[in-house]
Each structure stands twice: as C-alpha cells, then as structure tokens.
C-alpha cells in the first residue's frame, strides 16, 4: 500500500489526532495512520488515493496543505 504524507493545520491535541485517524479509517478500515502533532504531519499507509484522504481529513474539520518534507 502506498504511504501518503500530508501537512494538516489545526491539530493541537490527542483528540485532534484521534479525529483525523477516525476519519481516515472510516474510508479505509485497514489504514495505518501516524500523526505527529508537533510537526502537524500525518502519514497514512492506505489504499485511498490522495484526494480521498484529503477529503476525509477536511471532512473532519482540518485543512490539508502539501507536505513540507523532502
């Protein structure tokens, strides 16, 4: 499965991380989600394409930006 990396604005706590994880897993129950709150990064190993993953996160109330990682 591909790994998608996204910069997510507005995540400030563990509840935010859970909300993002839950939103992604609602679309792919087997997604492996890693949230780095301090950096605002989300990486997800999933069968979803980037557009679907972004829609899931934005549907949970967060803004997704292109990832700043090299």
PDB file of N, CA, C, O and CB in Angstrom:
ATOM      1  N   UNK A   1       0.839  -1.177   0.000  1.00  0.00           N
ATOM      2  CA  UNK A   1       0.000   0.000   0.000  1.00  0.00           C
ATOM      3  C   UNK A   1       0.887   1.245   0.000  1.00  0.00           C
ATOM      4  O   UNK A   1       1.930   1.272   0.653  1.00  0.00           O
ATOM      5  CB  UNK A   1      -0.956  -0.005   1.217  1.00  0.00           C
ATOM      6  N   UNK A   2       0.470   2.262  -0.729  1.00  0.00           N
ATOM      7  CA  UNK A   2       1.259   3.499  -0.740  1.00  0.00           C
ATOM      8  C   UNK A   2       1.142   4.252   0.585  1.00  0.00           C
ATOM      9  O   UNK A   2       0.165   4.106   1.320  1.00  0.00           O
ATOM     10  CB  UNK A   2       0.811   4.404  -1.894  1.00  0.00           C
ATOM     11  N   UNK A   3       2.148   5.049   0.864  1.00  0.00           N
ATOM     12  CA  UNK A   3       2.141   5.897   2.052  1.00  0.00           C
ATOM     13  C   UNK A   3       1.958   7.340   1.588  1.00  0.00           C
ATOM     14  O   UNK A   3       2.735   7.848   0.779  1.00  0.00           O
ATOM     15  CB  UNK A   3       3.465   5.727   2.892  1.00  0.00           C
ATOM     16  N   UNK A   4       0.927   7.988   2.107  1.00  0.00           N
ATOM     17  CA  UNK A   4       0.652   9.388   1.802  1.00  0.00           C
ATOM     18  C   UNK A   4       1.112  10.230   2.979  1.00  0.00           C
ATOM     19  O   UNK A   4       0.881   9.858   4.129  1.00  0.00           O
ATOM     20  CB  UNK A   4      -0.862   9.621   1.503  1.00  0.00           C
ATOM     21  N   UNK A   5       1.753  11.349   2.715  1.00  0.00           N
ATOM     22  CA  UNK A   5       2.158  12.279   3.771  1.00  0.00           C
ATOM     23  C   UNK A   5       1.492  13.620   3.503  1.00  0.00           C
ATOM     24  O   UNK A   5       1.497  14.126   2.381  1.00  0.00           O
ATOM     25  CB  UNK A   5       3.718  12.430   3.839  1.00  0.00           C
ATOM     26  N   UNK A   6       0.915  14.184   4.569  1.00  0.00           N
ATOM     27  CA  UNK A   6       0.194  15.447   4.439  1.00  0.00           C
ATOM     28  C   UNK A   6       0.477  16.343   5.625  1.00  0.00           C
ATOM     29  O   UNK A   6       0.636  15.875   6.752  1.00  0.00           O
ATOM     30  CB  UNK A   6      -1.309  15.203   4.309  1.00  0.00           C
ATOM     31  N   UNK A   7       0.537  17.638   5.357  1.00  0.00           N
ATOM     32  CA  UNK A   7       0.651  18.658   6.397  1.00  0.00           C
ATOM     33  C   UNK A   7      -0.786  19.037   6.756  1.00  0.00           C
ATOM     34  O   UNK A   7      -1.556  19.447   5.887  1.00  0.00           O
ATOM     35  CB  UNK A   7       1.508  19.927   5.914  1.00  0.00           C
ATOM     36  N   UNK A   8      -1.149  18.901   8.030  1.00  0.00           N
ATOM     37  CA  UNK A   8      -2.519  19.159   8.456  1.00  0.00           C
ATOM     38  C   UNK A   8      -2.533  20.296   9.474  1.00  0.00           C
ATOM     39  O   UNK A   8      -1.884  20.220  10.517  1.00  0.00           O
ATOM     40  CB  UNK A   8      -3.160  17.882   9.053  1.00  0.00           C
ATOM     41  N   UNK A   9      -3.280  21.348   9.158  1.00  0.00           N
ATOM     42  CA  UNK A   9      -3.377  22.510  10.036  1.00  0.00           C
ATOM     43  C   UNK A   9      -4.537  22.341  11.013  1.00  0.00           C
ATOM     44  O   UNK A   9      -5.585  21.797  10.668  1.00  0.00           O
ATOM     45  CB  UNK A   9      -3.552  23.800   9.213  1.00  0.00           C
ATOM     46  N   UNK A  10      -4.327  22.818  12.232  1.00  0.00           N
ATOM     47  CA  UNK A  10      -5.406  22.839  13.211  1.00  0.00           C
ATOM     48  C   UNK A  10      -5.377  21.724  14.225  1.00  0.00           C
ATOM     49  O   UNK A  10      -6.196  21.714  15.144  1.00  0.00           O
ATOM     50  CB  UNK A  10      -6.683  22.799  12.518  1.00  0.00           C
ATOM     51  N   UNK A  11      -4.458  20.781  14.092  1.00  0.00           N
ATOM     52  CA  UNK A  11      -4.355  19.702  15.081  1.00  0.00           C
ATOM     53  C   UNK A  11      -3.555  20.209  16.275  1.00  0.00           C
ATOM     54  O   UNK A  11      -2.417  20.653  16.124  1.00  0.00           O
ATOM     55  CB  UNK A  11      -3.685  18.425  14.464  1.00  0.00           C
ATOM     56  N   UNK A  12      -4.152  20.142  17.456  1.00  0.00           N
ATOM     57  CA  UNK A  12      -3.472  20.671  18.632  1.00  0.00           C
ATOM     58  C   UNK A  12      -3.383  19.692  19.794  1.00  0.00           C
ATOM     59  O   UNK A  12      -2.677  19.952  20.768  1.00  0.00           O
ATOM     60  CB  UNK A  12      -4.163  21.902  19.087  1.00  0.00           C
ATOM     61  N   UNK A  13      -4.096  18.561  19.705  1.00  0.00           N
ATOM     62  CA  UNK A  13      -4.138  17.661  20.864  1.00  0.00           C
ATOM     63  C   UNK A  13      -4.394  16.221  20.425  1.00  0.00           C
ATOM     64  O   UNK A  13      -4.581  15.933  19.243  1.00  0.00           O
ATOM     65  CB  UNK A  13      -5.225  18.114  21.859  1.00  0.00           C
ATOM     66  N   UNK A  14      -4.398  15.342  21.398  1.00  0.00           N
ATOM     67  CA  UNK A  14      -4.652  13.931  21.128  1.00  0.00           C
ATOM     68  C   UNK A  14      -6.022  13.689  20.521  1.00  0.00           C
ATOM     69  O   UNK A  14      -6.184  12.799  19.686  1.00  0.00           O
ATOM     70  CB  UNK A  14      -4.518  13.134  22.392  1.00  0.00           C
ATOM     71  N   UNK A  15      -7.013  14.478  20.935  1.00  0.00           N
ATOM     72  CA  UNK A  15      -8.349  14.325  20.365  1.00  0.00           C
ATOM     73  C   UNK A  15      -8.338  14.645  18.873  1.00  0.00           C
ATOM     74  O   UNK A  15      -9.012  13.981  18.085  1.00  0.00           O
ATOM     75  CB  UNK A  15      -9.353  15.231  21.096  1.00  0.00           C
ATOM     76  N   UNK A  16      -7.577  15.656  18.494  1.00  0.00           N
ATOM     77  CA  UNK A  16      -7.446  16.001  17.073  1.00  0.00           C
ATOM     78  C   UNK A  16      -6.842  14.831  16.294  1.00  0.00           C
ATOM     79  O   UNK A  16      -7.319  14.477  15.216  1.00  0.00           O
ATOM     80  CB  UNK A  16      -6.572  17.272  16.898  1.00  0.00           C
ATOM     81  N   UNK A  17      -5.794  14.241  16.851  1.00  0.00           N
ATOM     82  CA  UNK A  17      -5.149  13.099  16.208  1.00  0.00           C
ATOM     83  C   UNK A  17      -6.132  11.948  16.059  1.00  0.00           C
ATOM     84  O   UNK A  17      -6.154  11.281  15.024  1.00  0.00           O
ATOM     85  CB  UNK A  17      -3.919  12.648  17.010  1.00  0.00           C
ATOM     86  N   UNK A  18      -6.944  11.709  17.082  1.00  0.00           N
ATOM     87  CA  UNK A  18      -7.950  10.645  17.008  1.00  0.00           C
ATOM     88  C   UNK A  18      -9.006  10.954  15.956  1.00  0.00           C
ATOM     89  O   UNK A  18      -9.455  10.055  15.246  1.00  0.00           O
ATOM     90  CB  UNK A  18      -8.617  10.445  18.370  1.00  0.00           C
ATOM     91  N   UNK A  19      -9.406  12.222  15.851  1.00  0.00           N
ATOM     92  CA  UNK A  19     -10.409  12.612  14.857  1.00  0.00           C
ATOM     93  C   UNK A  19      -9.908  12.367  13.442  1.00  0.00           C
ATOM     94  O   UNK A  19     -10.646  11.862  12.596  1.00  0.00           O
ATOM     95  CB  UNK A  19     -10.787  14.084  15.028  1.00  0.00           C
ATOM     96  N   UNK A  20      -8.660  12.723  13.187  1.00  0.00           N
ATOM     97  CA  UNK A  20      -8.071  12.516  11.860  1.00  0.00           C
ATOM     98  C   UNK A  20      -7.960  11.014  11.572  1.00  0.00           C
ATOM     99  O   UNK A  20      -8.299  10.554  10.481  1.00  0.00           O
ATOM    100  CB  UNK A  20      -6.669  13.198  11.765  1.00  0.00           C
ATOM    101  N   UNK A  21      -7.485  10.269  12.555  1.00  0.00           N
ATOM    102  CA  UNK A  21      -7.360   8.815  12.389  1.00  0.00           C
ATOM    103  C   UNK A  21      -8.715   8.180  12.116  1.00  0.00           C
ATOM    104  O   UNK A  21      -8.845   7.349  11.217  1.00  0.00           O
ATOM    105  CB  UNK A  21      -6.725   8.182  13.636  1.00  0.00           C
ATOM    106  N   UNK A  22      -9.713   8.563  12.882  1.00  0.00           N
ATOM    107  CA  UNK A  22     -11.059   8.007  12.719  1.00  0.00           C
ATOM    108  C   UNK A  22     -11.628   8.343  11.337  1.00  0.00           C
ATOM    109  O   UNK A  22     -12.250   7.496  10.696  1.00  0.00           O
ATOM    110  CB  UNK A  22     -11.996   8.538  13.821  1.00  0.00           C
ATOM    111  N   UNK A  23     -11.412   9.577  10.885  1.00  0.00           N
ATOM    112  CA  UNK A  23     -11.907   9.989   9.574  1.00  0.00           C
ATOM    113  C   UNK A  23     -11.280   9.162   8.457  1.00  0.00           C
ATOM    114  O   UNK A  23     -11.966   8.751   7.521  1.00  0.00           O
ATOM    115  CB  UNK A  23     -11.627  11.472   9.346  1.00  0.00           C
ATOM    116  N   UNK A  24      -9.970   8.919   8.557  1.00  0.00           N
ATOM    117  CA  UNK A  24      -9.290   8.115   7.533  1.00  0.00           C
ATOM    118  C   UNK A  24      -9.733   6.658   7.589  1.00  0.00           C
ATOM    119  O   UNK A  24      -9.955   6.035   6.551  1.00  0.00           O
ATOM    120  CB  UNK A  24      -7.768   8.203   7.706  1.00  0.00           C
ATOM    121  N   UNK A  25      -9.860   6.121   8.786  1.00  0.00           N
ATOM    122  CA  UNK A  25     -10.266   4.717   8.920  1.00  0.00           C
ATOM    123  C   UNK A  25     -11.734   4.481   8.568  1.00  0.00           C
ATOM    124  O   UNK A  25     -12.135   3.346   8.312  1.00  0.00           O
ATOM    125  CB  UNK A  25     -10.009   4.245  10.333  1.00  0.00           C
ATOM    126  N   UNK A  26     -12.533   5.540   8.554  1.00  0.00           N
ATOM    127  CA  UNK A  26     -13.921   5.405   8.108  1.00  0.00           C
ATOM    128  C   UNK A  26     -13.971   5.086   6.622  1.00  0.00           C
ATOM    129  O   UNK A  26     -14.920   4.468   6.138  1.00  0.00           O
ATOM    130  CB  UNK A  26     -14.717   6.688   8.404  1.00  0.00           C
ATOM    131  N   UNK A  27     -12.933   5.517   5.903  1.00  0.00           N
ATOM    132  CA  UNK A  27     -12.863   5.255   4.459  1.00  0.00           C
ATOM    133  C   UNK A  27     -11.992   4.051   4.117  1.00  0.00           C
ATOM    134  O   UNK A  27     -12.174   3.428   3.070  1.00  0.00           O
ATOM    135  CB  UNK A  27     -12.333   6.477   3.740  1.00  0.00           C
ATOM    136  N   UNK A  28     -11.054   3.723   4.989  1.00  0.00           N
ATOM    137  CA  UNK A  28     -10.186   2.547   4.815  1.00  0.00           C
ATOM    138  C   UNK A  28      -9.919   1.976   6.204  1.00  0.00           C
ATOM    139  O   UNK A  28      -9.042   2.452   6.925  1.00  0.00           O
ATOM    140  CB  UNK A  28      -8.826   2.917   4.070  1.00  0.00           C
ATOM    141  N   UNK A  29     -10.677   0.963   6.566  1.00  0.00           N
ATOM    142  CA  UNK A  29     -10.610   0.390   7.915  1.00  0.00           C
ATOM    143  C   UNK A  29      -9.225  -0.157   8.249  1.00  0.00           C
ATOM    144  O   UNK A  29      -8.888  -0.301   9.424  1.00  0.00           O
ATOM    145  CB  UNK A  29     -11.639  -0.715   8.060  1.00  0.00           C
ATOM    146  N   UNK A  30      -8.425  -0.463   7.241  1.00  0.00           N
ATOM    147  CA  UNK A  30      -7.110  -1.052   7.480  1.00  0.00           C
ATOM    148  C   UNK A  30      -5.967  -0.033   7.369  1.00  0.00           C
ATOM    149  O   UNK A  30      -4.794  -0.409   7.379  1.00  0.00           O
ATOM    150  CB  UNK A  30      -6.878  -2.181   6.504  1.00  0.00           C
ATOM    151  N   UNK A  31      -6.309   1.237   7.265  1.00  0.00           N
ATOM    152  CA  UNK A  31      -5.286   2.279   7.145  1.00  0.00           C
ATOM    153  C   UNK A  31      -4.404   2.302   8.389  1.00  0.00           C
ATOM    154  O   UNK A  31      -4.889   2.158   9.512  1.00  0.00           O
ATOM    155  CB  UNK A  31      -5.939   3.662   6.925  1.00  0.00           C
ATOM    156  N   UNK A  32      -3.112   2.484   8.175  1.00  0.00           N
ATOM    157  CA  UNK A  32      -2.159   2.653   9.273  1.00  0.00           C
ATOM    158  C   UNK A  32      -1.818   4.137   9.311  1.00  0.00           C
ATOM    159  O   UNK A  32      -1.150   4.657   8.417  1.00  0.00           O
ATOM    160  CB  UNK A  32      -0.857   1.750   9.086  1.00  0.00           C
ATOM    161  N   UNK A  33      -2.288   4.813  10.364  1.00  0.00           N
ATOM    162  CA  UNK A  33      -2.179   6.263  10.457  1.00  0.00           C
ATOM    163  C   UNK A  33      -1.157   6.642  11.524  1.00  0.00           C
ATOM    164  O   UNK A  33      -1.173   6.105  12.631  1.00  0.00           O
ATOM    165  CB  UNK A  33      -3.550   6.894  10.772  1.00  0.00           C
ATOM    166  N   UNK A  34      -0.273   7.568  11.181  1.00  0.00           N
ATOM    167  CA  UNK A  34       0.686   8.108  12.134  1.00  0.00           C
ATOM    168  C   UNK A  34       0.545   9.634  12.124  1.00  0.00           C
ATOM    169  O   UNK A  34       0.686  10.282  11.087  1.00  0.00           O
ATOM    170  CB  UNK A  34       2.156   7.663  11.783  1.00  0.00           C
ATOM    171  N   UNK A  35       0.262  10.193  13.318  1.00  0.00           N
ATOM    172  CA  UNK A  35       0.087  11.631  13.450  1.00  0.00           C
ATOM    173  C   UNK A  35       1.231  12.184  14.299  1.00  0.00           C
ATOM    174  O   UNK A  35       1.476  11.714  15.410  1.00  0.00           O
ATOM    175  CB  UNK A  35      -1.299  11.975  14.082  1.00  0.00           C
ATOM    176  N   UNK A  36       1.921  13.179  13.766  1.00  0.00           N
ATOM    177  CA  UNK A  36       2.973  13.887  14.503  1.00  0.00           C
ATOM    178  C   UNK A  36       2.434  15.282  14.803  1.00  0.00           C
ATOM    179  O   UNK A  36       2.546  16.196  13.986  1.00  0.00           O
ATOM    180  CB  UNK A  36       4.337  13.949  13.684  1.00  0.00           C
ATOM    181  N   UNK A  37       1.846  15.426  15.994  1.00  0.00           N
ATOM    182  CA  UNK A  37       1.194  16.686  16.349  1.00  0.00           C
ATOM    183  C   UNK A  37       2.136  17.879  16.288  1.00  0.00           C
ATOM    184  O   UNK A  37       1.778  18.920  15.737  1.00  0.00           O
ATOM    185  CB  UNK A  37       0.607  16.585  17.729  1.00  0.00           C
ATOM    186  N   UNK A  38       3.328  17.744  16.843  1.00  0.00           N
ATOM    187  CA  UNK A  38       4.257  18.877  16.926  1.00  0.00           C
ATOM    188  C   UNK A  38       4.593  19.437  15.541  1.00  0.00           C
ATOM    189  O   UNK A  38       4.774  20.644  15.385  1.00  0.00           O
ATOM    190  CB  UNK A  38       5.545  18.453  17.641  1.00  0.00           C
ATOM    191  N   UNK A  39       4.674  18.568  14.549  1.00  0.00           N
ATOM    192  CA  UNK A  39       5.006  18.996  13.184  1.00  0.00           C
ATOM    193  C   UNK A  39       3.757  19.195  12.320  1.00  0.00           C
ATOM    194  O   UNK A  39       3.840  19.745  11.222  1.00  0.00           O
ATOM    195  CB  UNK A  39       5.927  17.972  12.527  1.00  0.00           C
ATOM    196  N   UNK A  40       2.609  18.748  12.814  1.00  0.00           N
ATOM    197  CA  UNK A  40       1.388  18.843  12.021  1.00  0.00           C
ATOM    198  C   UNK A  40       1.385  17.910  10.833  1.00  0.00           C
ATOM    199  O   UNK A  40       0.768  18.198   9.807  1.00  0.00           O
ATOM    200  CB  UNK A  40       1.193  20.244  11.550  1.00  0.00           C
ATOM    201  N   UNK A  41       2.078  16.788  10.971  1.00  0.00           N
ATOM    202  CA  UNK A  41       2.188  15.836   9.860  1.00  0.00           C
ATOM    203  C   UNK A  41       1.330  14.603  10.086  1.00  0.00           C
ATOM    204  O   UNK A  41       1.212  14.094  11.201  1.00  0.00           O
ATOM    205  CB  UNK A  41       3.639  15.419   9.662  1.00  0.00           C
ATOM    206  N   UNK A  42       0.742  14.146   9.009  1.00  0.00           N
ATOM    207  CA  UNK A  42       0.003  12.891   9.023  1.00  0.00           C
ATOM    208  C   UNK A  42       0.564  12.030   7.908  1.00  0.00           C
ATOM    209  O   UNK A  42       0.647  12.464   6.758  1.00  0.00           O
ATOM    210  CB  UNK A  42      -1.543  13.118   8.854  1.00  0.00           C
ATOM    211  N   UNK A  43       0.948  10.813   8.250  1.00  0.00           N
ATOM    212  CA  UNK A  43       1.324   9.846   7.220  1.00  0.00           C
ATOM    213  C   UNK A  43       0.385   8.671   7.367  1.00  0.00           C
ATOM    214  O   UNK A  43       0.070   8.238   8.476  1.00  0.00           O
ATOM    215  CB  UNK A  43       2.835   9.400   7.342  1.00  0.00           C
ATOM    216  N   UNK A  44      -0.051   8.170   6.248  1.00  0.00           N
ATOM    217  CA  UNK A  44      -1.031   7.083   6.270  1.00  0.00           C
ATOM    218  C   UNK A  44      -0.697   6.070   5.183  1.00  0.00           C
ATOM    219  O   UNK A  44      -0.507   6.417   4.018  1.00  0.00           O
ATOM    220  CB  UNK A  44      -2.468   7.629   6.079  1.00  0.00           C
ATOM    221  N   UNK A  45      -0.631   4.826   5.592  1.00  0.00           N
ATOM    222  CA  UNK A  45      -0.471   3.722   4.652  1.00  0.00           C
ATOM    223  C   UNK A  45      -1.874   3.235   4.348  1.00  0.00           C
ATOM    224  O   UNK A  45      -2.566   2.733   5.234  1.00  0.00           O
ATOM    225  CB  UNK A  45       0.451   2.561   5.230  1.00  0.00           C
ATOM    226  N   UNK A  46      -2.298   3.381   3.097  1.00  0.00           N
ATOM    227  CA  UNK A  46      -3.700   3.177   2.765  1.00  0.00           C
ATOM    228  C   UNK A  46      -3.900   2.814   1.302  1.00  0.00           C
ATOM    229  O   UNK A  46      -3.018   3.009   0.465  1.00  0.00           O
ATOM    230  CB  UNK A  46      -4.492   4.414   3.094  1.00  0.00           C
ATOM    231  N   UNK A  47      -5.070   2.287   1.019  1.00  0.00           N
ATOM    232  CA  UNK A  47      -5.450   2.033  -0.370  1.00  0.00           C
ATOM    233  C   UNK A  47      -6.113   3.269  -0.979  1.00  0.00           C
ATOM    234  O   UNK A  47      -6.374   3.308  -2.181  1.00  0.00           O
ATOM    235  CB  UNK A  47      -6.396   0.819  -0.457  1.00  0.00           C
ATOM    236  N   UNK A  48      -6.387   4.282  -0.145  1.00  0.00           N
ATOM    237  CA  UNK A  48      -7.018   5.511  -0.629  1.00  0.00           C
ATOM    238  C   UNK A  48      -6.064   6.298  -1.519  1.00  0.00           C
ATOM    239  O   UNK A  48      -4.847   6.257  -1.339  1.00  0.00           O
ATOM    240  CB  UNK A  48      -7.476   6.379   0.550  1.00  0.00           C
ATOM    241  N   UNK A  49      -6.634   7.011  -2.477  1.00  0.00           N
ATOM    242  CA  UNK A  49      -5.811   7.952  -3.226  1.00  0.00           C
ATOM    243  C   UNK A  49      -5.726   9.249  -2.418  1.00  0.00           C
ATOM    244  O   UNK A  49      -6.482   9.447  -1.467  1.00  0.00           O
ATOM    245  CB  UNK A  49      -6.399   8.210  -4.664  1.00  0.00           C
ATOM    246  N   UNK A  50      -4.809  10.120  -2.802  1.00  0.00           N
ATOM    247  CA  UNK A  50      -4.579  11.359  -2.054  1.00  0.00           C
ATOM    248  C   UNK A  50      -5.858  12.191  -1.928  1.00  0.00           C
ATOM    249  O   UNK A  50      -6.142  12.723  -0.855  1.00  0.00           O
ATOM    250  CB  UNK A  50      -3.484  12.187  -2.732  1.00  0.00           C
ATOM    251  N   UNK A  51      -6.623  12.308  -2.998  1.00  0.00           N
ATOM    252  CA  UNK A  51      -7.840  13.121  -2.978  1.00  0.00           C
ATOM    253  C   UNK A  51      -8.828  12.611  -1.931  1.00  0.00           C
ATOM    254  O   UNK A  51      -9.409  13.402  -1.187  1.00  0.00           O
ATOM    255  CB  UNK A  51      -8.499  13.127  -4.362  1.00  0.00           C
ATOM    256  N   UNK A  52      -9.018  11.307  -1.873  1.00  0.00           N
ATOM    257  CA  UNK A  52      -9.949  10.729  -0.894  1.00  0.00           C
ATOM    258  C   UNK A  52      -9.454  10.936   0.533  1.00  0.00           C
ATOM    259  O   UNK A  52     -10.247  11.211   1.433  1.00  0.00           O
ATOM    260  CB  UNK A  52     -10.146   9.233  -1.164  1.00  0.00           C
ATOM    261  N   UNK A  53      -8.152  10.805   0.741  1.00  0.00           N
ATOM    262  CA  UNK A  53      -7.583  11.009   2.075  1.00  0.00           C
ATOM    263  C   UNK A  53      -7.739  12.462   2.505  1.00  0.00           C
ATOM    264  O   UNK A  53      -8.099  12.739   3.649  1.00  0.00           O
ATOM    265  CB  UNK A  53      -6.096  10.603   2.100  1.00  0.00           C
ATOM    266  N   UNK A  54      -7.471  13.377   1.601  1.00  0.00           N
ATOM    267  CA  UNK A  54      -7.624  14.803   1.903  1.00  0.00           C
ATOM    268  C   UNK A  54      -9.087  15.110   2.215  1.00  0.00           C
ATOM    269  O   UNK A  54      -9.369  15.835   3.170  1.00  0.00           O
ATOM    270  CB  UNK A  54      -7.125  15.676   0.716  1.00  0.00           C
ATOM    271  N   UNK A  55     -10.014  14.577   1.436  1.00  0.00           N
ATOM    272  CA  UNK A  55     -11.432  14.801   1.686  1.00  0.00           C
ATOM    273  C   UNK A  55     -11.844  14.286   3.052  1.00  0.00           C
ATOM    274  O   UNK A  55     -12.641  14.926   3.738  1.00  0.00           O
ATOM    275  CB  UNK A  55     -12.268  14.139   0.610  1.00  0.00           C
ATOM    276  N   UNK A  56     -11.317  13.145   3.456  1.00  0.00           N
ATOM    277  CA  UNK A  56     -11.639  12.586   4.767  1.00  0.00           C
ATOM    278  C   UNK A  56     -11.160  13.510   5.880  1.00  0.00           C
ATOM    279  O   UNK A  56     -11.899  13.784   6.826  1.00  0.00           O
ATOM    280  CB  UNK A  56     -11.012  11.193   4.927  1.00  0.00           C
ATOM    281  N   UNK A  57      -9.927  13.990   5.768  1.00  0.00           N
ATOM    282  CA  UNK A  57      -9.363  14.864   6.804  1.00  0.00           C
ATOM    283  C   UNK A  57     -10.086  16.205   6.831  1.00  0.00           C
ATOM    284  O   UNK A  57     -10.416  16.715   7.901  1.00  0.00           O
ATOM    285  CB  UNK A  57      -7.855  15.081   6.569  1.00  0.00           C
ATOM    286  N   UNK A  58     -10.332  16.771   5.663  1.00  0.00           N
ATOM    287  CA  UNK A  58     -11.033  18.053   5.621  1.00  0.00           C
ATOM    288  C   UNK A  58     -12.468  17.907   6.108  1.00  0.00           C
ATOM    289  O   UNK A  58     -13.028  18.845   6.676  1.00  0.00           O
ATOM    290  CB  UNK A  58     -11.014  18.627   4.201  1.00  0.00           C
ATOM    291  N   UNK A  59     -13.065  16.749   5.892  1.00  0.00           N
ATOM    292  CA  UNK A  59     -14.409  16.485   6.398  1.00  0.00           C
ATOM    293  C   UNK A  59     -14.456  16.444   7.917  1.00  0.00           C
ATOM    294  O   UNK A  59     -15.507  16.658   8.522  1.00  0.00           O
ATOM    295  CB  UNK A  59     -14.927  15.183   5.840  1.00  0.00           C
ATOM    296  N   UNK A  60     -13.309  16.166   8.528  1.00  0.00           N
ATOM    297  CA  UNK A  60     -13.214  16.153   9.991  1.00  0.00           C
ATOM    298  C   UNK A  60     -12.927  17.552  10.536  1.00  0.00           C
ATOM    299  O   UNK A  60     -12.853  17.740  11.750  1.00  0.00           O
ATOM    300  CB  UNK A  60     -12.119  15.174  10.449  1.00  0.00           C
ATOM    301  N   UNK A  61     -12.765  18.537   9.643  1.00  0.00           N
ATOM    302  CA  UNK A  61     -12.608  19.915  10.070  1.00  0.00           C
ATOM    303  C   UNK A  61     -11.194  20.471  10.057  1.00  0.00           C
ATOM    304  O   UNK A  61     -10.928  21.510  10.661  1.00  0.00           O
ATOM    305  CB  UNK A  61     -13.134  20.043  11.405  1.00  0.00           C
ATOM    306  N   UNK A  62     -10.288  19.788   9.374  1.00  0.00           N
ATOM    307  CA  UNK A  62      -8.894  20.237   9.335  1.00  0.00           C
ATOM    308  C   UNK A  62      -8.522  20.616   7.913  1.00  0.00           C
ATOM    309  O   UNK A  62      -9.127  20.137   6.954  1.00  0.00           O
ATOM    310  CB  UNK A  62      -7.939  19.140   9.870  1.00  0.00           C
ATOM    311  N   UNK A  63      -7.524  21.479   7.782  1.00  0.00           N
ATOM    312  CA  UNK A  63      -7.070  21.926   6.466  1.00  0.00           C
ATOM    313  C   UNK A  63      -5.783  21.190   6.107  1.00  0.00           C
ATOM    314  O   UNK A  63      -4.855  21.109   6.911  1.00  0.00           O
ATOM    315  CB  UNK A  63      -6.850  23.470   6.442  1.00  0.00           C
ATOM    316  N   UNK A  64      -5.743  20.661   4.900  1.00  0.00           N
ATOM    317  CA  UNK A  64      -4.579  19.896   4.434  1.00  0.00           C
ATOM    318  C   UNK A  64      -3.771  20.758   3.468  1.00  0.00           C
ATOM    319  O   UNK A  64      -4.318  21.374   2.554  1.00  0.00           O
ATOM    320  CB  UNK A  64      -5.019  18.561   3.746  1.00  0.00           C
ATOM    321  N   UNK A  65      -2.455  20.788   3.691  1.00  0.00           N
ATOM    322  CA  UNK A  65      -1.521  21.504   2.833  1.00  0.00           C
ATOM    323  C   UNK A  65      -0.532  20.486   2.248  1.00  0.00           C
ATOM    324  O   UNK A  65      -0.394  19.378   2.767  1.00  0.00           O
ATOM    325  CB  UNK A  65      -0.773  22.637   3.629  1.00  0.00           C
ATOM    326  N   UNK A  66       0.151  20.869   1.168  1.00  0.00           N
ATOM    327  CA  UNK A  66       1.212  19.981   0.671  1.00  0.00           C
ATOM    328  C   UNK A  66       2.247  19.730   1.766  1.00  0.00           C
ATOM    329  O   UNK A  66       2.530  20.617   2.572  1.00  0.00           O
ATOM    330  CB  UNK A  66       1.893  20.588  -0.585  1.00  0.00           C
ATOM    331  N   UNK A  67       2.799  18.549   1.794  1.00  0.00           N
ATOM    332  CA  UNK A  67       3.772  18.177   2.813  1.00  0.00           C
ATOM    333  C   UNK A  67       5.090  18.894   2.579  1.00  0.00           C
ATOM    334  O   UNK A  67       5.555  19.000   1.445  1.00  0.00           O
ATOM    335  CB  UNK A  67       3.988  16.665   2.826  1.00  0.00           C
ATOM    336  N   UNK A  68       5.691  19.386   3.660  1.00  0.00           N
ATOM    337  CA  UNK A  68       6.962  20.098   3.569  1.00  0.00           C
ATOM    338  C   UNK A  68       8.177  19.198   3.694  1.00  0.00           C
ATOM    339  O   UNK A  68       9.308  19.679   3.628  1.00  0.00           O
ATOM    340  CB  UNK A  68       7.022  21.145   4.621  1.00  0.00           C
ATOM    341  N   UNK A  69       7.969  17.927   3.868  1.00  0.00           N
ATOM    342  CA  UNK A  69       9.109  17.009   3.983  1.00  0.00           C
ATOM    343  C   UNK A  69       9.784  16.841   2.640  1.00  0.00           C
ATOM    344  O   UNK A  69       9.128  16.875   1.599  1.00  0.00           O
ATOM    345  CB  UNK A  69       8.662  15.640   4.525  1.00  0.00           C
ATOM    346  N   UNK A  70      11.099  16.660   2.662  1.00  0.00           N
ATOM    347  CA  UNK A  70      11.819  16.438   1.390  1.00  0.00           C
ATOM    348  C   UNK A  70      11.477  15.104   0.773  1.00  0.00           C
ATOM    349  O   UNK A  70      11.994  14.766  -0.292  1.00  0.00           O
ATOM    350  CB  UNK A  70      13.321  16.521   1.605  1.00  0.00           C
TER     351      UNK A  70
END
